[in-house]
Structure formats: structure tokens, C-alpha cells
Amino acid sequence: MSGILNSSIGRKFAMALSALFLMVFLLQHFSINILSVFSPDTFNEVSHFMGTFWVVQYLLQPVLIFGVVFHFVMGFVLEYQNNKARKVGYAKTSRAANSTWMSRNMLLTGLVVLAFLALHMYDFWVHEMQVKYIQGDMSGLINPDNAESGFRYYEELREKFVDPIRVGFYAVSFVLLALHLLHGFNSAFQSVGANNKYVKGLKGFSKVYAIGIPVGFIFIALFHHFTH
């Protein structure tokens, strides 16, 4: 692994793989969250399964955390090296003329997405760890002493979208995530060598994904905000 990361091409390839991995996770995360709009009971059941199944908790969750940290650290490393290698005059002329705003501001959009992830982790993951491993409540129930009380996940989700400022920040973050994905998706495919007859189809899929998933998350936040 260290040998791969010693070269520029290797670092870009590793960055692309981590990006594709996180895109799969984002799709899975959206698939679960959208259930809260259409079927609260199903959302509760799936959330409880994901929060208690040992494979998810002790294998997939650490891999996901590593993937997130690796992706952002590698992004900073690549951006630093690109800026270091680029001459100032070129940066002010040719780069701006021959690249999109999205490609020039991947670090900026990435930082906002990182800030959103920190808030999201605080809202949901930290709270979940506290309930399960500090309070010792693995039941997932609103009232652990009452088996008929129902699961707490749906109510906790809706509670997070009461504050309009928080909802606004979520919405802005997902708009910037869409911009980040629009460039990052194509860049990831190019880095792993997907330059063939399927490129046109991949680009079409990447646009649908990059816009559709963030818009879907914004819809979830607004839905719970206005129906609370």
C-alpha cells in the first residue's frame, strides 16, 4: 500500500477508489433515510438492524470511518502537491481558462462537506454510541423499559430537522456535495482507467447520481422540517 502511495498516479488511483467506495455508501445511506418519508416503521426496523448487526457495527463501520478519513487526507495531500508543482502565472491564467469552477474548488467544497459530516456525526453517530455503549441501551426503543413503546430512530431523525438554521446548513452542504460529486465522479472513473466505450454512459449516470442523491437528502430534510 505504501508503495502505491509513493507515486502521484498511485495516490490518484487510491483517492479514486476511496471516492467510489464512499459513493456506494452514500447511496446506501440515502436508501435507508428515504424510508423515513414513505414508511416510518420500515425505517425504524432497518435502522435498528443496521445499528445492532455485528457485521455492520464491528466490520463495516470501522472500514467506513477509515475510508472517510483516508479520502479527505489524500485530497489535502494531492491539492498541496498540485499547488506546489504549479507555477503562479499558470495558476492565474491557463488553469482558470481551461478548468471548471468545480475542479478548481474541490478542496473548498470538500471542506464544507467535511464540516457537514462532523455535524452529522455529532447529531446521529455520537448520540447512538452514547445510548448503546455508555447508557447500555441496545434495545433501540424510546422507552427501554416498555417493549411496546416503539423504536426511537424515526422520532430522533425528525427532531434534528426542527431548527431551520440546521436544515439550511444541511441544504447548502448538499448543494456543494453535488458540485463536488459532479467533478469527482468523472475524475474517479478516469483515475481507475474507465476510458472506453462506456464512458458516455458513465458520465450520464454520474450526473444523475451527483444531482439526484444530494437533492434527495435535501428533500428528506425539508419534508421532516415542514411536517414536524
Backbone bond lengths (Angstrom), bond angles and torsions (degrees), N, CA, C in turn:
res aa  C-N    CA-C-N  psi(-1)  N-CA   C-N-CA  omega(-1)  CA-C   N-CA-C  phi
1 M - - - 1.469 - - 1.521 110.92 -
2 S 1.354 116.76 -42.81 1.461 120.18 -178.74 1.517 110.83 -65.17
3 G 1.369 116.26 -32.91 1.454 119.47 178.53 1.511 111.59 -64.99
4 I 1.325 116.85 -40.19 1.457 121.38 179.11 1.522 110.76 -63.70
5 L 1.332 116.12 -40.30 1.465 120.50 -176.05 1.513 112.96 -76.74
6 N 1.333 117.30 -7.10 1.460 119.88 180.00 1.524 112.27 -78.89
7 S 1.315 118.44 -17.30 1.460 121.61 179.73 1.515 110.35 -107.05
8 S 1.333 115.96 154.76 1.459 120.80 179.95 1.525 111.05 -64.49
9 I 1.349 116.17 -42.52 1.462 120.03 179.44 1.521 110.33 -64.77
10 G 1.336 116.48 -39.90 1.460 120.76 179.10 1.513 112.08 -63.41
11 R 1.340 116.32 -41.30 1.466 119.96 179.27 1.527 111.24 -65.49
12 K 1.336 116.41 -40.57 1.464 119.80 178.28 1.529 110.94 -65.49
13 F 1.325 116.20 -38.27 1.463 120.62 179.17 1.521 110.32 -65.17
14 A 1.343 116.60 -44.56 1.464 121.07 178.91 1.528 110.72 -65.06
15 M 1.328 116.00 -38.19 1.464 120.96 177.37 1.530 109.97 -62.24
16 A 1.345 116.07 -42.42 1.456 120.76 -178.99 1.525 111.06 -65.59
17 L 1.321 117.38 -42.11 1.463 120.55 179.57 1.522 111.05 -63.18
18 S 1.341 116.43 -41.93 1.468 119.32 178.92 1.525 110.42 -65.65
19 A 1.345 117.11 -35.64 1.471 121.05 178.31 1.523 110.66 -64.95
20 L 1.329 117.08 -45.56 1.463 120.69 179.93 1.525 110.81 -64.26
21 F 1.325 116.71 -37.65 1.467 120.83 176.88 1.521 110.75 -62.05
22 L 1.335 117.15 -44.91 1.460 120.98 -179.46 1.524 111.76 -68.49
23 M 1.324 117.36 -29.67 1.460 120.13 176.88 1.524 111.28 -67.66
24 V 1.328 116.25 -37.39 1.464 120.32 175.72 1.525 109.98 -63.95
25 F 1.331 116.01 -43.85 1.465 119.94 178.26 1.522 111.04 -62.21
26 L 1.331 116.90 -42.06 1.469 120.83 -178.48 1.527 110.59 -61.40
27 L 1.317 116.64 -39.71 1.458 121.00 178.05 1.529 110.81 -65.65
28 Q 1.313 116.10 -41.99 1.473 120.38 178.03 1.521 110.51 -64.85
29 H 1.326 117.10 -41.31 1.459 122.38 -179.92 1.530 110.44 -63.63
30 F 1.331 115.91 -42.51 1.463 120.14 178.10 1.532 110.80 -65.04
31 S 1.318 116.91 -40.99 1.463 121.01 -178.84 1.524 111.95 -59.12
32 I 1.328 116.15 -34.53 1.466 119.97 177.95 1.525 110.68 -77.41
33 N 1.326 116.81 -45.50 1.469 120.32 -175.72 1.524 113.36 -65.71
34 I 1.332 117.14 -33.24 1.463 119.25 -178.97 1.529 110.44 -67.35
35 L 1.325 117.11 -20.60 1.466 120.13 176.79 1.526 110.88 -63.07
36 S 1.333 116.97 -26.85 1.468 120.29 -179.17 1.523 111.65 -65.57
37 V 1.329 117.11 -21.67 1.460 121.58 178.73 1.521 111.03 -82.10
38 F 1.321 116.48 -40.16 1.461 120.96 -172.19 1.533 114.34 -99.59
39 S 1.347 117.25 -29.28 1.458 119.64 -177.24 1.527 110.32 -152.14
40 P 1.328 117.69 89.03 1.466 120.82 179.85 1.523 113.29 -55.22
41 D 1.323 117.69 -38.11 1.466 120.29 -179.64 1.528 111.56 -64.42
42 T 1.324 115.38 -44.40 1.465 119.19 178.29 1.516 110.83 -64.88
43 F 1.344 116.29 -40.99 1.465 120.35 177.14 1.525 110.45 -58.83
44 N 1.320 117.54 -43.77 1.460 121.30 178.63 1.525 111.67 -61.42
45 E 1.314 116.35 -44.64 1.464 120.51 -177.42 1.527 111.71 -66.28
46 V 1.339 116.25 -44.17 1.460 120.16 179.50 1.524 110.52 -66.51
47 S 1.329 117.15 -41.19 1.467 121.24 179.27 1.519 110.84 -62.72
48 H 1.324 116.27 -40.21 1.463 119.88 179.34 1.526 110.43 -66.27
49 F 1.322 116.24 -41.23 1.466 119.90 177.93 1.525 110.64 -61.34
50 M 1.342 117.00 -48.05 1.464 121.27 -178.98 1.524 111.44 -64.60
51 G 1.328 115.98 -30.36 1.464 119.86 -177.19 1.515 114.50 -85.69
52 T 1.318 117.47 -7.23 1.471 119.73 -177.41 1.523 113.41 -126.75
53 F 1.339 118.23 -17.55 1.464 120.46 -179.54 1.520 109.08 -69.31
54 W 1.325 117.17 124.98 1.468 121.41 -170.98 1.530 112.76 -63.27
55 V 1.326 118.36 -32.49 1.459 120.67 179.43 1.534 110.50 -62.81
56 V 1.331 115.82 -42.08 1.463 120.72 179.16 1.530 110.16 -68.66
57 Q 1.319 116.50 -46.62 1.464 120.87 -173.47 1.528 113.58 -70.93
58 Y 1.312 117.07 -41.95 1.470 119.79 -170.52 1.520 114.71 -106.85
59 L 1.336 117.40 -10.24 1.459 120.27 177.20 1.525 111.69 -116.91
60 L 1.333 116.51 -58.86 1.462 120.01 -175.31 1.524 112.75 -70.33
61 Q 1.332 117.07 -38.13 1.464 119.88 -177.41 1.526 112.21 -64.16
62 P 1.343 119.74 -46.29 1.470 118.94 176.03 1.526 112.70 -62.21
63 V 1.353 117.13 -37.11 1.462 120.42 177.95 1.526 110.15 -63.57
64 L 1.330 116.54 -40.62 1.456 120.88 178.81 1.522 111.37 -63.49
65 I 1.321 116.83 -46.49 1.468 120.55 179.54 1.521 110.47 -60.22
66 F 1.341 116.29 -43.15 1.465 119.89 177.72 1.523 110.38 -62.24
67 G 1.340 117.07 -42.09 1.457 121.17 -179.66 1.514 112.27 -61.17
68 V 1.326 117.16 -42.35 1.466 121.57 178.96 1.523 110.64 -63.83
69 V 1.337 116.38 -49.20 1.468 120.59 -178.95 1.525 110.43 -62.90
70 F 1.330 116.58 -45.03 1.465 121.00 -178.95 1.530 110.71 -61.07
71 H 1.322 116.74 -44.78 1.471 120.94 -177.27 1.528 111.27 -61.09
72 F 1.317 116.92 -45.50 1.460 119.22 -177.23 1.524 111.65 -73.58
73 V 1.318 117.76 -38.98 1.469 120.16 177.51 1.523 110.08 -63.30
74 M 1.340 116.48 -45.32 1.458 120.07 179.11 1.525 110.99 -64.36
75 G 1.330 117.44 -34.34 1.458 120.58 176.60 1.519 112.09 -62.39
76 F 1.329 116.49 -43.26 1.461 120.54 177.92 1.530 110.85 -65.39
77 V 1.329 116.43 -40.08 1.465 120.39 -179.97 1.519 111.11 -63.25
78 L 1.329 116.92 -46.92 1.455 121.13 -179.63 1.525 111.78 -65.01
79 E 1.332 116.76 -40.30 1.463 120.27 179.03 1.524 110.62 -64.56
80 Y 1.321 116.44 -41.33 1.470 120.77 178.68 1.520 111.00 -62.74
81 Q 1.323 116.07 -44.93 1.462 119.94 -178.93 1.519 111.67 -67.75
82 N 1.336 116.74 -37.97 1.467 119.72 177.50 1.523 111.50 -63.71
83 N 1.340 115.99 -43.38 1.463 120.17 179.54 1.531 111.64 -66.58
84 K 1.324 115.30 -35.25 1.459 120.60 -179.24 1.525 111.19 -68.52
85 A 1.340 115.55 -36.88 1.462 120.26 -177.15 1.519 112.98 -83.03
86 R 1.307 116.73 -16.99 1.471 120.65 -174.35 1.531 110.73 -90.06
87 K 1.297 116.91 133.00 1.458 120.34 177.55 1.520 109.80 -74.26
88 V 1.333 117.13 149.73 1.449 122.23 -176.51 1.525 111.37 -61.31
89 G 1.316 116.73 -43.49 1.463 119.76 -178.98 1.511 111.64 -62.14
90 Y 1.318 117.28 -40.86 1.455 121.45 179.32 1.521 110.41 -65.69
91 A 1.331 115.68 -37.90 1.460 119.85 -178.86 1.516 111.47 -64.64
92 K 1.315 116.70 -31.37 1.455 119.98 -175.86 1.527 112.81 -86.35
93 T 1.331 116.66 -20.36 1.458 118.35 -176.31 1.521 112.51 -114.48
94 S 1.323 114.87 -79.34 1.458 119.72 -172.25 1.517 113.03 -59.25
95 R 1.320 118.18 -41.60 1.457 120.52 -176.05 1.519 111.31 -61.98
96 A 1.332 116.14 -45.22 1.456 119.41 -179.63 1.523 111.63 -66.94
97 A 1.322 115.99 -31.86 1.458 119.74 -177.07 1.518 112.57 -79.32
98 N 1.327 117.00 -27.49 1.458 120.84 -172.99 1.522 114.01 -112.16
99 S 1.306 117.92 14.65 1.463 120.12 179.58 1.524 109.39 -140.97
100 T 1.309 116.07 160.40 1.459 121.23 -179.07 1.521 110.56 -87.58
101 W 1.329 115.21 164.41 1.472 119.73 176.19 1.517 110.42 -59.70
102 M 1.326 116.54 -37.69 1.462 120.41 -178.61 1.517 111.78 -63.13
103 S 1.333 116.79 -43.93 1.461 119.34 -178.49 1.526 111.72 -69.53
104 R 1.352 117.27 -31.13 1.464 120.71 -179.47 1.517 112.66 -79.31
105 N 1.331 116.72 -16.43 1.470 119.13 -174.56 1.528 112.41 -124.38
106 M 1.331 116.19 31.30 1.463 120.09 177.76 1.528 111.16 -61.78
107 L 1.332 116.42 -35.77 1.462 119.75 179.46 1.524 110.41 -66.72
108 L 1.335 117.30 -42.30 1.466 121.41 179.75 1.522 111.13 -63.20
109 T 1.327 116.74 -50.64 1.461 119.40 -179.94 1.522 110.51 -64.82
110 G 1.338 116.08 -34.85 1.458 119.62 177.82 1.519 112.13 -64.72
111 L 1.337 117.09 -37.88 1.463 120.64 179.10 1.531 111.40 -66.00
112 V 1.337 116.40 -39.59 1.463 119.28 178.14 1.527 110.14 -66.55
113 V 1.334 116.24 -42.13 1.463 119.91 177.00 1.527 110.40 -62.06
114 L 1.331 116.72 -38.43 1.462 120.72 177.95 1.523 110.94 -63.88
115 A 1.339 116.80 -40.74 1.466 120.76 177.22 1.527 110.28 -63.75
116 F 1.337 115.63 -39.88 1.462 119.47 176.88 1.528 110.63 -62.79
117 L 1.332 116.94 -43.27 1.465 120.26 179.65 1.529 111.15 -61.01
118 A 1.334 116.05 -37.92 1.461 119.49 178.08 1.527 110.45 -62.73
119 L 1.336 116.92 -43.52 1.464 120.98 177.76 1.521 110.42 -65.49
120 H 1.317 116.52 -42.59 1.461 121.03 -178.96 1.531 110.91 -63.95
121 M 1.325 115.85 -41.47 1.467 120.06 177.36 1.523 110.04 -63.27
122 Y 1.326 116.66 -41.25 1.465 120.42 179.28 1.525 110.84 -64.70
123 D 1.324 115.99 -42.12 1.460 120.80 -177.65 1.523 112.48 -65.41
124 F 1.322 116.64 -43.27 1.457 119.61 -169.03 1.532 113.84 -116.39
125 W 1.338 117.54 -54.05 1.467 119.66 -173.28 1.529 112.02 -67.79
126 V 1.346 116.91 -48.11 1.470 119.97 -179.86 1.524 110.33 -60.82
127 H 1.328 115.79 -43.58 1.466 120.00 178.30 1.525 110.91 -60.97
128 E 1.331 116.31 -42.48 1.468 120.59 -179.26 1.528 110.86 -63.97
129 M 1.330 117.15 -42.84 1.469 120.85 178.79 1.528 110.84 -63.42
130 Q 1.330 116.48 -38.04 1.462 120.49 179.88 1.519 111.04 -65.57
131 V 1.336 116.35 -45.52 1.462 120.19 -178.99 1.523 110.98 -64.77
132 K 1.323 117.06 -46.16 1.461 120.58 -172.91 1.522 113.44 -77.52
133 Y 1.345 117.20 -42.62 1.456 118.95 -169.60 1.525 114.59 -108.32
134 I 1.329 117.58 -15.97 1.471 119.76 175.64 1.525 110.26 -100.57
135 Q 1.350 115.23 -47.85 1.461 118.83 176.22 1.526 112.01 -79.89
136 G 1.325 115.93 -18.39 1.457 120.12 177.46 1.516 114.39 75.80
137 D 1.334 117.34 24.31 1.466 120.90 -178.98 1.520 109.52 -104.30
138 M 1.328 116.79 102.20 1.456 122.18 178.84 1.528 111.69 -98.02
139 S 1.330 116.77 4.73 1.463 120.17 -173.68 1.526 113.00 -72.87
140 G 1.339 117.22 -31.46 1.452 120.92 -175.66 1.516 113.51 77.73
141 L 1.331 116.65 5.63 1.463 121.03 -177.17 1.528 111.19 -87.29
142 I 1.331 115.14 152.59 1.465 119.80 174.58 1.519 109.84 -61.50
143 N 1.317 115.56 -43.41 1.458 122.04 175.54 1.532 108.05 -122.74
144 P 1.339 118.10 103.15 1.475 120.40 -176.07 1.522 113.85 -61.58
145 D 1.319 117.29 -16.37 1.468 119.96 178.88 1.528 112.36 -88.68
146 N 1.322 115.95 -3.77 1.465 120.35 -178.52 1.524 109.24 -130.26
147 A 1.326 116.20 105.14 1.462 121.37 -176.65 1.523 112.73 -64.56
148 E 1.328 117.36 -16.31 1.460 121.23 -178.53 1.524 112.21 -94.08
149 S 1.316 117.63 2.70 1.463 120.26 -174.50 1.524 113.16 -73.27
150 G 1.326 117.35 -20.21 1.463 120.32 -179.08 1.520 112.15 88.55
151 F 1.320 115.82 161.38 1.461 120.59 -179.42 1.530 111.01 -73.21
152 R 1.326 115.49 152.47 1.460 121.74 -174.58 1.528 114.00 -93.44
153 Y 1.337 119.08 -11.10 1.460 121.61 -168.78 1.536 113.17 -61.83
154 Y 1.305 117.04 -44.16 1.466 120.49 -177.46 1.526 110.79 -64.58
155 E 1.320 117.28 -45.62 1.464 120.61 -179.65 1.524 110.87 -65.43
156 E 1.328 117.74 -37.63 1.459 120.38 179.19 1.527 110.75 -67.50
157 L 1.322 116.78 -38.20 1.459 120.39 177.45 1.524 111.12 -62.32
158 R 1.309 117.00 -48.28 1.463 120.95 -178.64 1.528 111.24 -63.11
159 E 1.315 116.58 -36.12 1.467 120.63 -178.68 1.522 111.41 -62.96
160 K 1.322 117.26 -31.05 1.464 120.89 -178.26 1.527 112.48 -71.06
161 F 1.328 117.18 -18.77 1.462 120.17 -176.14 1.524 112.86 -106.67
162 V 1.317 116.85 23.13 1.467 120.85 175.54 1.527 110.61 -78.42
163 D 1.328 117.06 -43.29 1.460 122.69 -176.39 1.529 110.33 -71.92
164 P 1.344 118.92 118.84 1.473 120.98 -178.60 1.527 113.00 -64.38
165 I 1.326 117.87 -30.02 1.467 120.56 179.01 1.528 110.18 -66.51
166 R 1.318 115.74 -43.13 1.466 120.35 178.60 1.533 110.35 -64.54
167 V 1.319 115.69 -42.34 1.469 119.96 178.69 1.524 110.27 -63.19
168 G 1.325 116.55 -41.41 1.457 120.80 178.21 1.516 112.08 -61.47
169 F 1.332 116.52 -42.14 1.464 120.69 178.73 1.526 110.64 -64.83
170 Y 1.329 115.97 -41.00 1.458 120.19 176.24 1.535 109.99 -58.54
171 A 1.323 116.80 -45.91 1.462 121.00 -176.93 1.528 111.22 -63.50
172 V 1.331 116.88 -47.25 1.470 121.04 178.98 1.526 110.29 -61.25
173 S 1.334 116.86 -41.22 1.458 121.17 -179.88 1.518 111.29 -61.50
174 F 1.318 116.46 -39.65 1.459 119.40 -178.82 1.533 111.86 -75.39
175 V 1.319 117.83 -28.31 1.466 119.98 173.00 1.532 109.35 -63.61
176 L 1.327 116.28 -45.58 1.466 120.46 178.82 1.531 111.05 -68.88
177 L 1.337 116.91 -32.36 1.462 119.55 174.61 1.522 110.06 -62.38
178 A 1.332 117.06 -39.94 1.463 120.79 177.84 1.528 110.86 -60.40
179 L 1.330 116.59 -44.30 1.463 120.32 177.80 1.524 110.85 -63.53
180 H 1.316 116.18 -40.46 1.465 121.85 178.71 1.528 110.21 -62.27
181 L 1.321 116.08 -43.96 1.459 120.76 -177.77 1.531 111.90 -70.64
182 L 1.328 117.49 -35.68 1.463 120.63 -178.39 1.525 111.38 -57.25
183 H 1.319 116.50 -39.95 1.457 119.72 176.50 1.523 111.41 -86.12
184 G 1.337 116.48 -42.01 1.463 120.53 -173.97 1.508 113.93 -64.90
185 F 1.332 117.30 -36.45 1.453 120.98 -178.29 1.533 110.17 -61.43
186 N 1.338 116.71 -52.43 1.463 120.68 -179.88 1.521 111.73 -63.68
187 S 1.329 115.80 -39.05 1.455 120.09 179.10 1.524 111.06 -63.24
188 A 1.335 116.33 -39.66 1.463 120.50 179.68 1.524 111.15 -64.95
189 F 1.328 117.25 -42.70 1.465 120.51 178.93 1.532 110.90 -63.55
190 Q 1.330 117.04 -40.03 1.459 120.44 179.02 1.525 111.09 -65.82
191 S 1.331 116.62 -38.71 1.464 120.79 -177.55 1.520 112.87 -67.54
192 V 1.337 116.67 -28.49 1.471 119.36 179.36 1.528 110.91 -94.81
193 G 1.354 116.86 8.06 1.451 120.91 173.44 1.506 116.13 86.19
194 A 1.330 117.85 22.69 1.466 120.51 -179.97 1.523 109.85 -85.36
195 N 1.331 116.30 64.38 1.460 121.62 178.16 1.531 108.46 -115.54
196 N 1.307 116.23 76.13 1.456 120.72 -176.50 1.523 110.26 -142.97
197 K 1.323 116.42 -162.49 1.460 120.33 -176.12 1.520 113.42 -65.67
198 Y 1.346 116.96 -14.72 1.458 120.47 -178.65 1.523 112.70 -90.82
199 V 1.337 117.14 -1.00 1.462 120.56 -175.17 1.521 111.89 -59.68
200 K 1.330 117.27 -42.72 1.463 120.08 -178.92 1.521 110.95 -59.99
201 G 1.334 116.18 -43.54 1.460 120.21 177.90 1.512 112.03 -65.75
202 L 1.347 116.80 -39.14 1.459 121.06 178.76 1.523 111.10 -64.24
203 K 1.331 116.18 -38.84 1.465 119.46 179.43 1.527 110.68 -66.36
204 G 1.327 115.90 -39.15 1.462 119.03 177.34 1.511 111.68 -64.71
205 F 1.334 115.80 -42.84 1.463 120.19 178.27 1.520 110.94 -64.31
206 S 1.350 116.54 -40.19 1.465 120.19 -178.05 1.519 111.56 -63.53
207 K 1.350 116.90 -36.34 1.468 119.87 178.69 1.528 111.06 -68.00
208 V 1.335 115.44 -42.30 1.470 119.26 178.52 1.517 110.03 -62.71
209 Y 1.323 116.53 -44.21 1.469 121.49 -179.93 1.524 110.56 -65.17
210 A 1.343 116.26 -50.72 1.468 121.30 -173.56 1.518 112.47 -62.00
211 I 1.317 117.43 -30.59 1.459 121.16 179.28 1.525 111.03 -94.54
212 G 1.328 116.34 -43.09 1.464 120.99 -173.93 1.512 114.60 -66.13
213 I 1.330 117.81 -44.42 1.471 120.20 -177.59 1.533 111.62 -66.20
214 P 1.344 120.10 -50.31 1.463 119.26 176.71 1.530 113.30 -59.72
215 V 1.347 117.11 -41.07 1.465 119.87 177.94 1.529 109.78 -62.27
216 G 1.327 116.46 -37.91 1.463 120.42 177.69 1.517 112.21 -62.38
217 F 1.327 117.21 -41.98 1.462 120.74 178.14 1.532 111.33 -66.40
218 I 1.331 116.51 -38.67 1.472 119.99 176.65 1.525 110.07 -62.76
219 F 1.319 115.90 -41.43 1.465 120.66 178.54 1.525 110.69 -60.21
220 I 1.329 117.37 -42.72 1.471 121.26 179.50 1.520 110.51 -60.58
221 A 1.344 116.55 -46.50 1.465 120.68 -179.27 1.523 111.11 -63.11
222 L 1.333 117.04 -45.89 1.461 120.06 -179.70 1.529 112.17 -66.78
223 F 1.311 116.32 -38.19 1.459 120.47 179.29 1.523 110.82 -59.13
224 H 1.318 116.62 -48.14 1.461 119.69 -178.10 1.523 111.46 -72.14
225 H 1.330 116.67 -29.84 1.459 119.29 178.41 1.526 111.80 -66.96
226 F 1.328 115.76 -45.23 1.464 120.02 -174.94 1.517 113.88 -86.34
227 T 1.313 117.87 -10.55 1.473 119.91 178.54 1.519 112.26 -109.48
228 H 1.327 116.41 4.22 1.461 119.61 -178.14 1.546 110.48 -69.25
